[in-house]
């Protein structure tokens, strides 16, 4: 059995660490490089870096900030934001990213997943999904739809169908980010996470809503997630990475300590 992972997310805007609630009211809250080093030294398993306005601004990711973060951490670094081509993915790998997250551009041109997986390996391609709860319909039988461009554009694409297609096209992992839960600290969207985790054979990273250690335990057990992504609860100092990992370990989960 593989260890469960705790992953911290750095949402970066204009070079600054940022945080929103339900993808709105975004505020700058600090230095992403300093936070990356702090979490790494505290035993973080993996770090995710998102340039949250690259897609909506139709620009490339800020490679200098990626390079600065990569120089401070020696754990897997997963990076996304504005990745539209194999060349973009290659640039990020050269800047120090181990894994490449694709999101909006992959929804608009799904072949991007195949191309990146073939070029740099399935295990290095992460399909990041921003998901909004909606009414169940013929077009959206799961009751969840994919939203792109940083939460700005509804696609009408069913979230479960897109997860399955992403796996088939070669994604090695999925990030399932609930817009409804994002930044609320009320807990992960367990129904959404469990639905997708049951349907795919690749690892699922739960994202959006973590506010206390029990939320991580719930999504890693009831939700079937392989990893729990945290942001607000560590960015604002409510908990340390080490505290979260020790809590999960003491509850009986297989967690890497030290």
C-alpha positions, -999 to +999 in steps of 0.1 A: +000+000+000+014+034-010+017+061+016-009+088+016+005+123+007+001+158+021+006+184-006+007+221-002-006+244-029+010+277-038-014+298-059+008+325-074-004+358-089+021+384-102+049+366-084+030+367-050+014+339-030-024+345-033-055+329-018-092+331-028-125+318-015-145+300-042-121+315-068-131+351-060-118+378-036-082+368-042-057+384-019-019+385-019-007+368+013+031+364+011+062+352-006+058+318-024+096+311-022+097+315+016+066+294+021+079+267-002+111+264+019+092+264+052+069+236+041+097+215+027+117+218+059+086+207+078+083+175+059+059+182+031+055+153+006+050+174-025+045+210-036+020+222-062+026+256-079-002+273-099+002+305-118-035+313-114-038+341-140-016+326-168-045+310-187-070+339-183-042+364-192-032+342-222+004+343-212+031+318-203+039+309-168+065+329-148+095+307-152+117+328-129+093+323-099+092+285-107+130+284-108+132+303-074+108+278-058+125+248-073+159+259-059+144+258-023+127+224-023+140+188-029+106+171-031+084+166-062+073+200-076+042+200-097+036+232-117+006+244-138-008+276-153-009+285-190+005+252-203-006+249-239+020+228-256+048+203-252+072+232-255+056+249-225+058+216-205+095+212-215+103+248-204+088+240-170+108+208-166+140+227-174+130+253-148+128+225-121+093+211-122+090+173-119+053+171-128+033+193-153-003+203-146-026+208-176-060+223-171-078+249-193-058+243-225-064+205-222-102+211-219-100+232-251-077+208-269-077+173-252-049+161-275-026+182-253-027+154-227-016+127-252+012+149-265+026+158-232+023+123-218+042+109-249+069+136-246+076+135-209+059+104-195+025+097-181+038+098-146+048+134-151+014+147-164-013+158-140-047+167-152-060+195-129-098+198-128-117+228-115-152+215-107-185+232-099-216+215-086-246+219-109-280+203-116-280+167-129-289+167-166-285+146-197-254+167-205-241+166-169-251+132-155-226+134-126-241+167-114-206+184-116-192+204-145-157+215-155-148+252-153-117+268-169-098+300-170-094+303-132-131+297-126-143+322-152-157+300-179-183+272-176-177+245-202-207+223-199-184+193-198-192+166-173-165+163-146-167+125-143-166+120-181-136+144-183-117+125-155-121+092-174-111+108-207-080+124-191-070+090-177-075+074-211-054+101-228-025+095-205-027+116-174-008+100-146-027+118-118-058+139-113-063+170-091-099+173-083-105+208-071-140+218-058-148+254-065-177+252-041-154+242-012-123+263-022-111+284+006-141+278+029-122+256+054-155+236+057-140+203+044-134+187+011-162+178-014-163+141-004-191+131-028-172+145-058-138+131-047-152+096-040-171+094-073-140+101-093-116+081-071-139+050-076-140+055-113-103+059-122-072+038-117-048+066-113-040+086-081-065+113-072-055+144-053-083+161-034-083+199-034-105+226-019-120+231+015-094+218+041-098+236+074-088+211+101-069+178+103-101+157+104-109+169+069-077+154+055-085+121+073-120+120+059-110+126+023-081+101+024-105+074+038-141+081+029-132+101-001-108+075-015-082+102-023-045+092-025-033+127-015-048+158+003-039+192-010-039+220+016-035+258+013-053+282+037-048+261+068-010+262+065-006+295+047-024+313+076-005+294+103-035+274+117-015+242+114+020+231+103+026+204+078+043+184+105+012+186+127-011+174+099+011+145+090+015+134+126-023+136+131-029+113+101-002+089+112-017+087+147-051+079+131-035+049+115-029+061+079+004+052+062+022+085+061+059+093+055+073+110+087+106+127+090 
